[in-house]
Amino acid sequence: APIYAANSGTVDYAGANGNYGNYVRIQHGGGVSTGYAHIKPGGIVVRSGQWVQSGQVIAYAGDTGRSFGCHLHFEVYINGGYT
């Protein structure tokens, strides 16, 4: 299943991230960022430093890392803290 960017911004990480498996993080500005985890092997379709538009496909869901089935783990950070 495709994973879409929650808002426009700059990809600041795209790669392996421990228990999160394959992971993408997007900085949206104003201290807000979003994280997308457990992306399938080879499923990241953006790169660090790339600008993405809201709704753009950034990856495909999987079960990498500490996961027990295909799903998206979605996070929102404000000023570096989880919300």
SVG drawing of the C-alpha trace seen along z (x, -y; Angstrom):
<svg xmlns="http://www.w3.org/2000/svg" viewBox="-3 -28 23 39">
<polyline fill="none" stroke="black" stroke-width="0.4" points="0.0,0.0 1.3,-3.5 2.3,-5.9 1.6,-9.6 3.3,-12.6 1.0,-14.2 2.1,-17.7 4.7,-19.3 8.3,-19.5 11.9,-18.3 12.9,-14.7 15.6,-14.8 16.0,-11.0 15.3,-8.1 16.8,-4.7 17.1,-2.0 16.3,-3.1 16.6,-0.2 13.3,1.1 11.4,-1.2 12.9,0.7 12.9,-1.4 11.9,-4.9 11.3,-8.3 11.1,-11.6 9.9,-14.9 10.5,-18.4 7.4,-20.6 8.6,-23.8 7.5,-25.6 9.1,-22.8 6.7,-20.2 7.9,-16.9 6.4,-13.5 7.8,-10.0 6.8,-6.9 8.1,-3.5 8.1,0.2 8.4,-0.6 8.9,2.5 12.3,3.5 13.1,1.3 9.9,-0.6 11.4,-4.1 10.9,-6.2 12.3,-9.5 15.8,-10.6 17.2,-12.7 17.1,-16.4 14.3,-16.0 11.3,-18.3 7.9,-16.5 4.4,-17.8 1.5,-17.0 -0.1,-13.7 2.9,-12.6 3.8,-8.9 7.0,-8.6 7.1,-4.9 5.2,-1.6 4.0,0.0 5.7,3.2 6.8,4.9 10.5,4.1 12.1,3.6 10.2,4.8 6.9,5.4 4.4,8.2 2.5,7.5 2.3,5.0 1.3,1.6 2.3,-2.1 3.6,-3.5 3.0,-7.3 4.4,-9.9 4.1,-13.6 6.8,-15.6 6.6,-19.2 9.9,-20.8 11.5,-17.4 9.0,-15.9 6.4,-13.3 2.8,-14.4"/>
</svg>
